[in-house]
Amino acid sequence: MSTTATTHAELYVEVQNFYARQVRLQNDGQAEEWAATFTEDGRLEHEPDDAVVHRVGKGTFLGRAELATTPAARQPGAAR
């Protein structure tokens, strides 16, 4: 495998592990820890299907402090 291919493969695994950690934190209701996976000025634009709006909320959330208050971050199992 070439160095470039190895680098891409390693990056792919790193990204997958990052997303898995985010979902685990969200599913466990660890809002502050989940929000900490974003940059300090992170932005989340969340527009779920109508079937889940009541459960996880929707809208644009700016910054870690606001991200930690989203219903999706506070409700264990919301990412499922």
All heavy atoms as a GROMACS GRO file, in nm:
protein
  621
    1MET      N    1   0.086  -0.117   0.000
    1MET     CA    2   0.000   0.000   0.000
    1MET      C    3   0.090   0.123   0.000
    1MET      O    4   0.186   0.131   0.074
    1MET     CB    5  -0.090  -0.003   0.123
    1MET     CG    6  -0.198   0.100   0.120
    1MET     SD    7  -0.309   0.096   0.265
    1MET     CE    8  -0.405  -0.050   0.235
    2SER      N    9   0.058   0.220  -0.079
    2SER     CA   10   0.138   0.342  -0.087
    2SER      C   11   0.118   0.426   0.039
    2SER      O   12   0.023   0.408   0.113
    2SER     CB   13   0.100   0.422  -0.211
    2SER     OG   14  -0.026   0.483  -0.191
    3THR      N   15   0.208   0.521   0.059
    3THR     CA   16   0.197   0.611   0.174
    3THR      C   17   0.068   0.691   0.169
    3THR      O   18   0.000   0.708   0.270
    3THR     CB   19   0.318   0.706   0.177
    3THR    OG1   20   0.437   0.628   0.182
    3THR    CG2   21   0.312   0.796   0.298
    4THR      N   22   0.031   0.738   0.050
    4THR     CA   23  -0.093   0.814   0.036
    4THR      C   24  -0.214   0.729   0.070
    4THR      O   25  -0.304   0.773   0.143
    4THR     CB   26  -0.106   0.870  -0.106
    4THR    OG1   27   0.008   0.953  -0.132
    4THR    CG2   28  -0.233   0.952  -0.122
    5ALA      N   29  -0.215   0.606   0.020
    5ALA     CA   30  -0.328   0.516   0.050
    5ALA      C   31  -0.334   0.485   0.199
    5ALA      O   32  -0.442   0.480   0.257
    5ALA     CB   33  -0.316   0.389  -0.033
    6THR      N   34  -0.218   0.465   0.260
    6THR     CA   35  -0.215   0.439   0.403
    6THR      C   36  -0.267   0.560   0.479
    6THR      O   37  -0.347   0.547   0.571
    6THR     CB   38  -0.071   0.405   0.449
    6THR    OG1   39  -0.027   0.290   0.379
    6THR    CG2   40  -0.066   0.379   0.598
    7THR      N   41  -0.225   0.677   0.440
    7THR     CA   42  -0.270   0.800   0.505
    7THR      C   43  -0.421   0.815   0.492
    7THR      O   44  -0.489   0.847   0.590
    7THR     CB   45  -0.199   0.922   0.445
    7THR    OG1   46  -0.059   0.904   0.459
    7THR    CG2   47  -0.241   1.049   0.514
    8HIS      N   48  -0.476   0.788   0.376
    8HIS     CA   49  -0.621   0.796   0.356
    8HIS      C   50  -0.693   0.693   0.440
    8HIS      O   51  -0.797   0.723   0.501
    8HIS     CB   52  -0.657   0.780   0.210
    8HIS     CG   53  -0.618   0.898   0.126
    8HIS    ND1   54  -0.629   0.898  -0.010
    8HIS    CD2   55  -0.568   1.019   0.159
    8HIS    CE1   56  -0.587   1.014  -0.058
    8HIS    NE2   57  -0.550   1.088   0.044
    9ALA      N   58  -0.640   0.572   0.444
    9ALA     CA   59  -0.702   0.466   0.523
    9ALA      C   60  -0.698   0.501   0.672
    9ALA      O   61  -0.798   0.481   0.743
    9ALA     CB   62  -0.632   0.333   0.498
   10GLU      N   63  -0.586   0.553   0.718
   10GLU     CA   64  -0.575   0.591   0.858
   10GLU      C   65  -0.670   0.706   0.892
   10GLU      O   66  -0.733   0.706   0.998
   10GLU     CB   67  -0.431   0.630   0.891
   10GLU     CG   68  -0.336   0.512   0.889
   10GLU     CD   69  -0.190   0.553   0.896
   10GLU    OE1   70  -0.159   0.674   0.883
   10GLU    OE2   71  -0.107   0.463   0.915
   11LEU      N   72  -0.681   0.802   0.803
   11LEU     CA   73  -0.773   0.913   0.823
   11LEU      C   74  -0.918   0.864   0.828
   11LEU      O   75  -0.996   0.906   0.913
   11LEU     CB   76  -0.757   1.018   0.713
   11LEU     CG   77  -0.852   1.139   0.722
   11LEU    CD1   78  -0.835   1.213   0.854
   11LEU    CD2   79  -0.829   1.232   0.604
   12TYR      N   80  -0.952   0.772   0.739
   12TYR     CA   81  -1.088   0.716   0.737
   12TYR      C   82  -1.120   0.651   0.872
   12TYR      O   83  -1.226   0.675   0.930
   12TYR     CB   84  -1.100   0.614   0.623
   12TYR     CG   85  -1.234   0.547   0.619
   12TYR    CD1   86  -1.343   0.609   0.560
   12TYR    CD2   87  -1.254   0.422   0.677
   12TYR    CE1   88  -1.468   0.549   0.557
   12TYR    CE2   89  -1.377   0.361   0.675
   12TYR     CZ   90  -1.484   0.425   0.615
   12TYR     OH   91  -1.607   0.365   0.613
   13VAL      N   92  -1.028   0.572   0.923
   13VAL     CA   93  -1.049   0.505   1.051
   13VAL      C   94  -1.061   0.608   1.164
   13VAL      O   95  -1.147   0.596   1.251
   13VAL     CB   96  -0.935   0.404   1.080
   13VAL    CG1   97  -0.940   0.353   1.224
   13VAL    CG2   98  -0.942   0.288   0.982
   14GLU      N   99  -0.977   0.710   1.160
   14GLU     CA  100  -0.982   0.814   1.262
   14GLU      C  101  -1.117   0.886   1.262
   14GLU      O  102  -1.176   0.912   1.368
   14GLU     CB  103  -0.869   0.914   1.239
   14GLU     CG  104  -0.852   1.014   1.350
   14GLU     CD  105  -0.732   1.104   1.328
   14GLU    OE1  106  -0.635   1.064   1.263
   14GLU    OE2  107  -0.738   1.219   1.378
   15VAL      N  108  -1.167   0.919   1.144
   15VAL     CA  109  -1.297   0.986   1.132
   15VAL      C  110  -1.409   0.895   1.181
   15VAL      O  111  -1.499   0.939   1.255
   15VAL     CB  112  -1.322   1.035   0.988
   15VAL    CG1  113  -1.465   1.081   0.969
   15VAL    CG2  114  -1.224   1.146   0.952
   16GLN      N  115  -1.406   0.770   1.143
   16GLN     CA  116  -1.509   0.675   1.188
   16GLN      C  117  -1.509   0.661   1.340
   16GLN      O  118  -1.615   0.657   1.403
   16GLN     CB  119  -1.490   0.538   1.122
   16GLN     CG  120  -1.516   0.539   0.973
   16GLN     CD  121  -1.657   0.584   0.940
   16GLN    OE1  122  -1.754   0.533   0.993
   16GLN    NE2  123  -1.667   0.682   0.851
   17ASN      N  124  -1.390   0.655   1.399
   17ASN     CA  125  -1.379   0.647   1.546
   17ASN      C  126  -1.432   0.774   1.612
   17ASN      O  127  -1.498   0.767   1.716
   17ASN     CB  128  -1.235   0.620   1.588
   17ASN     CG  129  -1.192   0.478   1.560
   17ASN    OD1  130  -1.274   0.387   1.552
   17ASN    ND2  131  -1.063   0.458   1.543
   18PHE      N  132  -1.405   0.889   1.551
   18PHE     CA  133  -1.455   1.015   1.604
   18PHE      C  134  -1.608   1.015   1.604
   18PHE      O  135  -1.671   1.049   1.705
   18PHE     CB  136  -1.401   1.132   1.520
   18PHE     CG  137  -1.464   1.264   1.552
   18PHE    CD1  138  -1.425   1.335   1.665
   18PHE    CD2  139  -1.564   1.316   1.472
   18PHE    CE1  140  -1.483   1.457   1.697
   18PHE    CE2  141  -1.623   1.438   1.502
   18PHE     CZ  142  -1.582   1.509   1.615
   19TYR      N  143  -1.669   0.979   1.492
   19TYR     CA  144  -1.816   0.976   1.485
   19TYR      C  145  -1.874   0.875   1.582
   19TYR      O  146  -1.977   0.900   1.646
   19TYR     CB  147  -1.864   0.947   1.343
   19TYR     CG  148  -1.848   1.063   1.248
   19TYR    CD1  149  -1.808   1.043   1.118
   19TYR    CD2  150  -1.875   1.193   1.288
   19TYR    CE1  151  -1.794   1.150   1.029
   19TYR    CE2  152  -1.861   1.300   1.202
   19TYR     CZ  153  -1.821   1.277   1.072
   19TYR     OH  154  -1.808   1.382   0.986
   20ALA      N  155  -1.810   0.761   1.596
   20ALA     CA  156  -1.858   0.659   1.690
   20ALA      C  157  -1.856   0.714   1.833
   20ALA      O  158  -1.949   0.691   1.910
   20ALA     CB  159  -1.773   0.533   1.680
   21ARG      N  160  -1.750   0.787   1.868
   21ARG     CA  161  -1.741   0.847   2.002
   21ARG      C  162  -1.851   0.950   2.021
   21ARG      O  163  -1.916   0.955   2.126
   21ARG     CB  164  -1.605   0.912   2.021
   21ARG     CG  165  -1.590   0.975   2.158
   21ARG     CD  166  -1.445   1.020   2.184
   21ARG     NE  167  -1.440   1.083   2.313
   21ARG     CZ  168  -1.444   1.215   2.332
   21ARG    NH1  169  -1.450   1.298   2.230
   21ARG    NH2  170  -1.439   1.264   2.454
   22GLN      N  171  -1.875   1.034   1.920
   22GLN     CA  172  -1.982   1.135   1.931
   22GLN      C  173  -2.117   1.068   1.956
   22GLN      O  174  -2.193   1.111   2.043
   22GLN     CB  175  -1.990   1.218   1.803
   22GLN     CG  176  -1.900   1.336   1.799
   22GLN     CD  177  -1.940   1.431   1.686
   22GLN    OE1  178  -1.971   1.388   1.576
   22GLN    NE2  179  -1.938   1.559   1.717
   23VAL      N  180  -2.148   0.966   1.881
   23VAL     CA  181  -2.278   0.899   1.895
   23VAL      C  182  -2.288   0.831   2.031
   23VAL      O  183  -2.393   0.836   2.096
   23VAL     CB  184  -2.300   0.799   1.779
   23VAL    CG1  185  -2.421   0.711   1.805
   23VAL    CG2  186  -2.315   0.874   1.648
   24ARG      N  187  -2.179   0.769   2.077
   24ARG     CA  188  -2.180   0.705   2.209
   24ARG      C  189  -2.210   0.809   2.317
   24ARG      O  190  -2.292   0.785   2.407
   24ARG     CB  191  -2.045   0.638   2.236
   24ARG     CG  192  -2.052   0.492   2.257
   24ARG     CD  193  -1.922   0.424   2.298
   24ARG     NE  194  -1.800   0.498   2.283
   24ARG     CZ  195  -1.720   0.496   2.177
   24ARG    NH1  196  -1.750   0.424   2.072
   24ARG    NH2  197  -1.607   0.565   2.175
   25LEU      N  198  -2.141   0.922   2.312
   25LEU     CA  199  -2.164   1.027   2.411
   25LEU      C  200  -2.308   1.077   2.405
   25LEU      O  201  -2.372   1.097   2.508
   25LEU     CB  202  -2.067   1.144   2.388
   25LEU     CG  203  -1.920   1.115   2.418
   25LEU    CD1  204  -1.832   1.228   2.366
   25LEU    CD2  205  -1.898   1.093   2.567
   26GLN      N  206  -2.359   1.096   2.285
   26GLN     CA  207  -2.496   1.144   2.268
   26GLN      C  208  -2.595   1.040   2.320
   26GLN      O  209  -2.689   1.074   2.392
   26GLN     CB  210  -2.522   1.176   2.121
   26GLN     CG  211  -2.650   1.250   2.099
   26GLN     CD  212  -2.668   1.289   1.954
   26GLN    OE1  213  -2.619   1.220   1.865
   26GLN    NE2  214  -2.738   1.397   1.929
   27ASN      N  215  -2.574   0.915   2.286
   27ASN     CA  216  -2.664   0.810   2.332
   27ASN      C  217  -2.664   0.795   2.483
   27ASN      O  218  -2.764   0.755   2.543
   27ASN     CB  219  -2.630   0.676   2.268
   27ASN     CG  220  -2.684   0.664   2.128
   27ASN    OD1  221  -2.775   0.736   2.089
   27ASN    ND2  222  -2.629   0.573   2.052
   28ASP      N  223  -2.549   0.825   2.546
   28ASP     CA  224  -2.539   0.814   2.691
   28ASP      C  225  -2.586   0.940   2.763
   28ASP      O  226  -2.581   0.947   2.886
   28ASP     CB  227  -2.394   0.784   2.731
   28ASP     CG  228  -2.351   0.644   2.691
   28ASP    OD1  229  -2.438   0.560   2.657
   28ASP    OD2  230  -2.229   0.619   2.689
   29GLY      N  231  -2.629   1.042   2.687
   29GLY     CA  232  -2.677   1.165   2.747
   29GLY      C  233  -2.567   1.251   2.809
   29GLY      O  234  -2.593   1.333   2.895
   30GLN      N  235  -2.442   1.233   2.763
   30GLN     CA  236  -2.329   1.310   2.815
   30GLN      C  237  -2.314   1.438   2.732
   30GLN      O  238  -2.226   1.451   2.648
   30GLN     CB  239  -2.202   1.225   2.811
   30GLN     CG  240  -2.210   1.104   2.901
   30GLN     CD  241  -2.085   1.020   2.895
   30GLN    OE1  242  -2.023   1.006   2.791
   30GLN    NE2  243  -2.048   0.964   3.009
   31ALA      N  244  -2.404   1.533   2.759
   31ALA     CA  245  -2.416   1.653   2.677
   31ALA      C  246  -2.289   1.737   2.672
   31ALA      O  247  -2.246   1.779   2.565
   31ALA     CB  248  -2.532   1.738   2.726
   32GLU      N  249  -2.228   1.762   2.787
   32GLU     CA  250  -2.108   1.846   2.789
   32GLU      C  251  -1.993   1.778   2.716
   32GLU      O  252  -1.919   1.843   2.641
   32GLU     CB  253  -2.067   1.881   2.932
   32GLU     CG  254  -2.161   1.978   3.000
   32GLU     CD  255  -2.289   1.913   3.053
   32GLU    OE1  256  -2.290   1.789   3.070
   32GLU    OE2  257  -2.387   1.985   3.074
   33GLU      N  258  -1.977   1.648   2.737
   33GLU     CA  259  -1.871   1.574   2.670
   33GLU      C  260  -1.894   1.570   2.520
   33GLU      O  261  -1.802   1.582   2.440
   33GLU     CB  262  -1.859   1.432   2.727
   33GLU     CG  263  -1.812   1.427   2.871
   33GLU     CD  264  -1.925   1.443   2.972
   33GLU    OE1  265  -2.041   1.475   2.932
   33GLU    OE2  266  -1.899   1.424   3.092
   34TRP      N  267  -2.019   1.553   2.479
   34TRP     CA  268  -2.053   1.553   2.336
   34TRP      C  269  -2.024   1.689   2.276
   34TRP      O  270  -1.961   1.699   2.171
   34TRP     CB  271  -2.200   1.515   2.318
   34TRP     CG  272  -2.250   1.528   2.178
   34TRP    CD1  273  -2.229   1.439   2.076
   34TRP    CD2  274  -2.329   1.635   2.124
   34TRP    NE1  275  -2.291   1.486   1.961
   34TRP    CE2  276  -2.352   1.606   1.989
   34TRP    CE3  277  -2.381   1.752   2.178
   34TRP    CZ2  278  -2.426   1.689   1.905
   34TRP    CZ3  279  -2.455   1.834   2.094
   34TRP    CH2  280  -2.477   1.802   1.960
   35ALA      N  281  -2.066   1.796   2.343
   35ALA     CA  282  -2.043   1.932   2.293
   35ALA      C  283  -1.893   1.961   2.283
   35ALA      O  284  -1.850   2.035   2.194
   35ALA     CB  285  -2.113   2.034   2.382
   36ALA      N  286  -1.814   1.903   2.371
   36ALA     CA  287  -1.669   1.926   2.369
   36ALA      C  288  -1.602   1.866   2.246
   36ALA      O  289  -1.487   1.900   2.216
   36ALA     CB  290  -1.605   1.870   2.496
   37THR      N  291  -1.672   1.782   2.170
   37THR     CA  292  -1.614   1.726   2.048
   37THR      C  293  -1.621   1.828   1.934
   37THR      O  294  -1.563   1.804   1.828
   37THR     CB  295  -1.682   1.595   2.004
   37THR    OG1  296  -1.818   1.621   1.968
   37THR    CG2  297  -1.675   1.489   2.114
   38PHE      N  298  -1.691   1.939   1.955
   38PHE     CA  299  -1.698   2.048   1.858
   38PHE      C  300  -1.593   2.153   1.895
   38PHE      O  301  -1.550   2.161   2.010
   38PHE     CB  302  -1.836   2.114   1.860
   38PHE     CG  303  -1.946   2.027   1.806
   38PHE    CD1  304  -2.006   1.932   1.886
   38PHE    CD2  305  -1.990   2.043   1.676
   38PHE    CE1  306  -2.109   1.853   1.836
   38PHE    CE2  307  -2.093   1.963   1.625
   38PHE     CZ  308  -2.151   1.868   1.706
   39THR      N  309  -1.557   2.238   1.800
   39THR     CA  310  -1.471   2.352   1.832
   39THR      C  311  -1.549   2.448   1.921
   39THR      O  312  -1.672   2.441   1.927
   39THR     CB  313  -1.424   2.425   1.705
   39THR    OG1  314  -1.538   2.474   1.634
   39THR    CG2  315  -1.340   2.335   1.616
   40GLU      N  316  -1.478   2.537   1.990
   40GLU     CA  317  -1.544   2.631   2.081
   40GLU      C  318  -1.654   2.710   2.011
   40GLU      O  319  -1.758   2.739   2.070
   40GLU     CB  320  -1.440   2.728   2.140
   40GLU     CG  321  -1.496   2.819   2.246
   40GLU     CD  322  -1.547   2.745   2.370
   40GLU    OE1  323  -1.483   2.648   2.414
   40GLU    OE2  324  -1.652   2.786   2.422
   41ASP      N  325  -1.632   2.743   1.885
   41ASP     CA  326  -1.733   2.818   1.809
   41ASP      C  327  -1.811   2.727   1.714
   41ASP      O  328  -1.865   2.772   1.614
   41ASP     CB  329  -1.668   2.934   1.732
   41ASP     CG  330  -1.567   2.886   1.628
   41ASP    OD1  331  -1.527   2.767   1.632
   41ASP    OD2  332  -1.527   2.967   1.543
   42GLY      N  333  -1.818   2.600   1.749
   42GLY     CA  334  -1.886   2.502   1.665
   42GLY      C  335  -2.029   2.540   1.633
   42GLY      O  336  -2.095   2.613   1.706
   43ARG      N  337  -2.077   2.487   1.523
   43ARG     CA  338  -2.213   2.516   1.476
   43ARG      C  339  -2.278   2.384   1.433
   43ARG      O  340  -2.219   2.306   1.359
   43ARG     CB  341  -2.205   2.612   1.358
   43ARG     CG  342  -2.338   2.640   1.293
   43ARG     CD  343  -2.316   2.726   1.168
   43ARG     NE  344  -2.441   2.762   1.108
   43ARG     CZ  345  -2.489   2.886   1.103
   43ARG    NH1  346  -2.419   2.986   1.152
   43ARG    NH2  347  -2.603   2.910   1.046
   44LEU      N  348  -2.398   2.362   1.478
   44LEU     CA  349  -2.475   2.245   1.438
   44LEU      C  350  -2.607   2.293   1.381
   44LEU      O  351  -2.682   2.364   1.448
   44LEU     CB  352  -2.501   2.153   1.558
   44LEU     CG  353  -2.593   2.034   1.532
   44LEU    CD1  354  -2.527   1.934   1.438
   44LEU    CD2  355  -2.632   1.967   1.662
   45GLU      N  356  -2.633   2.256   1.257
   45GLU     CA  357  -2.762   2.285   1.196
   45GLU      C  358  -2.836   2.152   1.190
   45GLU      O  359  -2.800   2.064   1.115
   45GLU     CB  360  -2.742   2.346   1.057
   45GLU     CG  361  -2.677   2.481   1.064
   45GLU     CD  362  -2.671   2.552   0.931
   45GLU    OE1  363  -2.750   2.518   0.841
   45GLU    OE2  364  -2.585   2.641   0.919
   46HIS      N  365  -2.937   2.143   1.272
   46HIS     CA  366  -3.008   2.016   1.289
   46HIS      C  367  -3.150   2.029   1.237
   46HIS      O  368  -3.231   2.104   1.291
   46HIS     CB  369  -3.009   1.979   1.438
   46HIS     CG  370  -3.054   1.840   1.463
   46HIS    ND1  371  -3.169   1.812   1.529
   46HIS    CD2  372  -2.998   1.722   1.430
   46HIS    CE1  373  -3.184   1.682   1.536
   46HIS    NE2  374  -3.082   1.625   1.477
   47GLU      N  375  -3.179   1.959   1.130
   47GLU     CA  376  -3.311   1.960   1.067
   47GLU      C  377  -3.358   1.815   1.048
   47GLU      O  378  -3.354   1.762   0.938
   47GLU     CB  379  -3.307   2.033   0.933
   47GLU     CG  380  -3.272   2.180   0.943
   47GLU     CD  381  -3.377   2.262   1.014
   47GLU    OE1  382  -3.496   2.228   1.010
   47GLU    OE2  383  -3.338   2.363   1.076
   48PRO      N  384  -3.401   1.751   1.155
   48PRO     CA  385  -3.444   1.610   1.144
   48PRO      C  386  -3.578   1.595   1.073
   48PRO      O  387  -3.649   1.693   1.052
   48PRO     CB  388  -3.456   1.567   1.291
   48PRO     CG  389  -3.492   1.692   1.362
   48PRO     CD  390  -3.419   1.802   1.289
   49ASP      N  391  -3.608   1.472   1.039
   49ASP     CA  392  -3.739   1.441   0.982
   49ASP      C  393  -3.848   1.478   1.082
   49ASP      O  394  -3.827   1.477   1.203
   49ASP     CB  395  -3.750   1.291   0.951
   49ASP     CG  396  -3.655   1.248   0.842
   49ASP    OD1  397  -3.607   1.334   0.767
   49ASP    OD2  398  -3.628   1.127   0.833
   50ASP      N  399  -3.966   1.505   1.033
   50ASP     CA  400  -4.079   1.542   1.120
   50ASP      C  401  -4.106   1.437   1.228
   50ASP      O  402  -4.148   1.471   1.337
   50ASP     CB  403  -4.205   1.564   1.037
   50ASP     CG  404  -4.198   1.690   0.954
   50ASP    OD1  405  -4.117   1.779   0.987
   50ASP    OD2  406  -4.273   1.700   0.855
   51ALA      N  407  -4.077   1.311   1.198
   51ALA     CA  408  -4.106   1.204   1.293
   51ALA      C  409  -4.022   1.212   1.420
   51ALA      O  410  -4.062   1.159   1.522
   51ALA     CB  411  -4.084   1.069   1.226
   52VAL      N  412  -3.907   1.280   1.414
   52VAL     CA  413  -3.822   1.286   1.533
   52VAL      C  414  -3.806   1.427   1.590
   52VAL      O  415  -3.740   1.445   1.691
   52VAL     CB  416  -3.682   1.227   1.506
   52VAL    CG1  417  -3.690   1.079   1.475
   52VAL    CG2  418  -3.610   1.302   1.397
   53VAL      N  419  -3.866   1.527   1.529
   53VAL     CA  420  -3.852   1.665   1.578
   53VAL      C  421  -3.894   1.676   1.723
   53VAL      O  422  -3.826   1.739   1.805
   53VAL     CB  423  -3.931   1.764   1.490
   53VAL    CG1  424  -3.942   1.900   1.559
   53VAL    CG2  425  -3.867   1.779   1.355
   54HIS      N  426  -4.004   1.615   1.761
   54HIS     CA  427  -4.053   1.624   1.898
   54HIS      C  428  -3.956   1.565   1.999
   54HIS      O  429  -3.952   1.604   2.114
   54HIS     CB  430  -4.189   1.553   1.911
   54HIS     CG  431  -4.180   1.406   1.899
   54HIS    ND1  432  -4.166   1.342   1.777
   54HIS    CD2  433  -4.178   1.309   1.994
   54HIS    CE1  434  -4.158   1.212   1.799
   54HIS    NE2  435  -4.165   1.190   1.927
   55ARG      N  436  -3.873   1.471   1.954
   55ARG     CA  437  -3.782   1.400   2.044
   55ARG      C  438  -3.646   1.468   2.056
   55ARG      O  439  -3.587   1.469   2.163
   55ARG     CB  440  -3.765   1.257   1.993
   55ARG     CG  441  -3.690   1.166   2.085
   55ARG     CD  442  -3.707   1.021   2.045
   55ARG     NE  443  -3.674   0.996   1.908
   55ARG     CZ  444  -3.556   0.947   1.866
   55ARG    NH1  445  -3.461   0.920   1.953
   55ARG    NH2  446  -3.535   0.925   1.738
   56VAL      N  447  -3.594   1.522   1.947
   56VAL     CA  448  -3.458   1.575   1.950
   56VAL      C  449  -3.448   1.724   1.919
   56VAL      O  450  -3.341   1.781   1.930
   56VAL     CB  451  -3.364   1.496   1.855
   56VAL    CG1  452  -3.354   1.352   1.898
   56VAL    CG2  453  -3.408   1.507   1.711
   57GLY      N  454  -3.555   1.787   1.882
   57GLY     CA  455  -3.551   1.930   1.852
   57GLY      C  456  -3.490   1.958   1.716
   57GLY      O  457  -3.440   1.869   1.649
   58LYS      N  458  -3.495   2.084   1.677
   58LYS     CA  459  -3.433   2.124   1.551
   58LYS      C  460  -3.391   2.269   1.560
   58LYS      O  461  -3.435   2.342   1.648
   58LYS     CB  462  -3.526   2.101   1.433
   58LYS     CG  463  -3.641   2.196   1.421
   58LYS     CD  464  -3.720   2.166   1.294
   58LYS     CE  465  -3.823   2.271   1.267
   58LYS     NZ  466  -3.891   2.247   1.140
   59GLY      N  467  -3.305   2.309   1.471
   59GLY     CA  468  -3.259   2.446   1.469
   59GLY      C  469  -3.109   2.455   1.450
   59GLY      O  470  -3.042   2.357   1.420
   60THR      N  471  -3.055   2.575   1.470
   60THR     CA  472  -2.912   2.600   1.460
   60THR      C  473  -2.860   2.632   1.598
   60THR      O  474  -2.917   2.714   1.670
   60THR     CB  475  -2.884   2.717   1.363
   60THR    OG1  476  -2.935   2.683   1.235
   60THR    CG2  477  -2.736   2.745   1.353
   61PHE      N  478  -2.754   2.565   1.637
   61PHE     CA  479  -2.695   2.580   1.768
   61PHE      C  480  -2.550   2.625   1.751
   61PHE      O  481  -2.475   2.564   1.674
   61PHE     CB  482  -2.704   2.449   1.846
   61PHE     CG  483  -2.844   2.395   1.851
   61PHE    CD1  484  -2.889   2.305   1.756
   61PHE    CD2  485  -2.931   2.439   1.948
   61PHE    CE1  486  -3.018   2.257   1.759
   61PHE    CE2  487  -3.062   2.392   1.952
   61PHE     CZ  488  -3.106   2.301   1.857
   62LEU      N  489  -2.509   2.730   1.822
   62LEU     CA  490  -2.377   2.789   1.805
   62LEU      C  491  -2.297   2.782   1.935
   62LEU      O  492  -2.346   2.825   2.040
   62LEU     CB  493  -2.389   2.935   1.762
   62LEU     CG  494  -2.470   2.961   1.636
   62LEU    CD1  495  -2.493   3.110   1.616
   62LEU    CD2  496  -2.398   2.902   1.516
   63GLY      N  497  -2.177   2.731   1.928
   63GLY     CA  498  -2.087   2.725   2.043
   63GLY      C  499  -2.114   2.605   2.132
   63GLY      O  500  -2.224   2.552   2.137
   64ARG      N  501  -2.010   2.564   2.203
   64ARG     CA  502  -2.020   2.444   2.288
   64ARG      C  503  -2.128   2.457   2.395
   64ARG      O  504  -2.202   2.363   2.420
   64ARG     CB  505  -1.887   2.416   2.355
   64ARG     CG  506  -1.783   2.360   2.263
   64ARG     CD  507  -1.655   2.333   2.338
   64ARG     NE  508  -1.552   2.288   2.246
   64ARG     CZ  509  -1.424   2.301   2.269
   64ARG    NH1  510  -1.382   2.356   2.381
   64ARG    NH2  511  -1.338   2.258   2.181
   65ALA      N  512  -2.137   2.574   2.457
   65ALA     CA  513  -2.236   2.591   2.565
   65ALA      C  514  -2.377   2.570   2.512
   65ALA      O  515  -2.458   2.501   2.574
   65ALA     CB  516  -2.222   2.729   2.628
   66GLU      N  517  -2.408   2.626   2.397
   66GLU     CA  518  -2.542   2.609   2.339
   66GLU      C  519  -2.562   2.468   2.287
   66GLU      O  520  -2.670   2.411   2.301
   66GLU     CB  521  -2.562   2.711   2.227
   66GLU     CG  522  -2.706   2.720   2.181
   66GLU     CD  523  -2.730   2.835   2.086
   66GLU    OE1  524  -2.698   2.950   2.122
   66GLU    OE2  525  -2.782   2.809   1.976
   67LEU      N  526  -2.458   2.410   2.230
   67LEU     CA  527  -2.469   2.272   2.181
   67LEU      C  528  -2.505   2.176   2.294
   67LEU      O  529  -2.583   2.084   2.276
   67LEU     CB  530  -2.338   2.228   2.115
   67LEU     CG  531  -2.312   2.287   1.978
   67LEU    CD1  532  -2.167   2.270   1.939
   67LEU    CD2  533  -2.402   2.221   1.874
   68ALA      N  534  -2.449   2.200   2.411
   68ALA     CA  535  -2.476   2.112   2.525
   68ALA      C  536  -2.619   2.121   2.573
   68ALA      O  537  -2.666   2.034   2.647
   68ALA     CB  538  -2.380   2.143   2.640
   69THR      N  539  -2.693   2.225   2.533
   69THR     CA  540  -2.832   2.241   2.577
   69THR      C  541  -2.933   2.183   2.478
   69THR      O  542  -3.052   2.186   2.504
   69THR     CB  543  -2.867   2.389   2.599
   69THR    OG1  544  -2.867   2.457   2.474
   69THR    CG2  545  -2.770   2.455   2.695
   70THR      N  546  -2.886   2.134   2.364
   70THR     CA  547  -2.980   2.082   2.264
   70THR      C  548  -3.051   1.959   2.320
   70THR      O  549  -2.992   1.881   2.392
   70THR     CB  550  -2.910   2.045   2.132
   70THR    OG1  551  -2.821   1.936   2.156
   70THR    CG2  552  -2.836   2.162   2.073
   71PRO      N  553  -3.177   1.942   2.288
   71PRO     CA  554  -3.248   1.822   2.336
   71PRO      C  555  -3.177   1.693   2.294
   71PRO      O  556  -3.172   1.598   2.368
   71PRO     CB  557  -3.385   1.833   2.270
   71PRO     CG  558  -3.404   1.979   2.248
   71PRO     CD  559  -3.266   2.031   2.215
   72ALA      N  560  -3.118   1.692   2.176
   72ALA     CA  561  -3.049   1.572   2.129
   72ALA      C  562  -2.928   1.538   2.216
   72ALA      O  563  -2.896   1.422   2.235
   72ALA     CB  564  -3.003   1.591   1.983
   73ALA      N  565  -2.863   1.639   2.271
   73ALA     CA  566  -2.747   1.616   2.356
   73ALA      C  567  -2.786   1.573   2.496
   73ALA      O  568  -2.715   1.498   2.561
   73ALA     CB  569  -2.662   1.743   2.364
   74ARG      N  570  -2.900   1.620   2.543
   74ARG     CA  571  -2.941   1.594   2.680
   74ARG      C  572  -3.022   1.467   2.698
   74ARG      O  573  -3.037   1.418   2.807
   74ARG     CB  574  -3.022   1.712   2.734
   74ARG     CG  575  -2.938   1.836   2.755
   74ARG     CD  576  -3.018   1.950   2.813
   74ARG     NE  577  -3.104   2.009   2.710
   74ARG     CZ  578  -3.236   2.009   2.716
   74ARG    NH1  579  -3.300   1.959   2.816
   74ARG    NH2  580  -3.306   2.064   2.618
   75GLN      N  581  -3.077   1.415   2.592
   75GLN     CA  582  -3.169   1.300   2.603
   75GLN      C  583  -3.097   1.172   2.568
   75GLN      O  584  -3.062   1.149   2.454
   75GLN     CB  585  -3.288   1.319   2.509
   75GLN     CG  586  -3.390   1.211   2.520
   75GLN     CD  587  -3.510   1.239   2.430
   75GLN    OE1  588  -3.516   1.340   2.364
   75GLN    NE2  589  -3.603   1.148   2.430
   76PRO      N  590  -3.071   1.085   2.667
   76PRO     CA  591  -3.005   0.958   2.637
   76PRO      C  592  -3.081   0.882   2.528
   76PRO      O  593  -3.203   0.878   2.527
   76PRO     CB  594  -3.010   0.883   2.769
   76PRO     CG  595  -3.016   0.991   2.873
   76PRO     CD  596  -3.100   1.100   2.809
   77GLY      N  597  -3.006   0.828   2.435
   77GLY     CA  598  -3.065   0.750   2.327
   77GLY      C  599  -3.117   0.831   2.211
   77GLY      O  600  -3.172   0.778   2.117
   78ALA      N  601  -3.099   0.962   2.212
   78ALA     CA  602  -3.156   1.048   2.108
   78ALA      C  603  -3.096   1.022   1.971
   78ALA      O  604  -3.161   1.043   1.870
   78ALA     CB  605  -3.138   1.196   2.144
   79ALA      N  606  -2.973   0.976   1.965
   79ALA     CA  607  -2.907   0.954   1.835
   79ALA      C  608  -2.948   0.823   1.770
   79ALA      O  609  -2.912   0.796   1.659
   79ALA     CB  610  -2.755   0.958   1.852
   80ARG      N  611  -3.024   0.743   1.838
   80ARG     CA  612  -3.061   0.610   1.784
   80ARG      C  613  -3.165   0.621   1.679
   80ARG      O  614  -3.246   0.702   1.671
   80ARG     CB  615  -3.109   0.521   1.896
   80ARG     CG  616  -2.997   0.488   1.990
   80ARG     CD  617  -3.046   0.393   2.097
   80ARG     NE  618  -2.941   0.393   2.198
   80ARG     CZ  619  -2.962   0.371   2.324
   80ARG    NH1  620  -3.081   0.346   2.368
   80ARG    NH2  621  -2.865   0.373   2.410
   0.00000   0.00000   0.00000
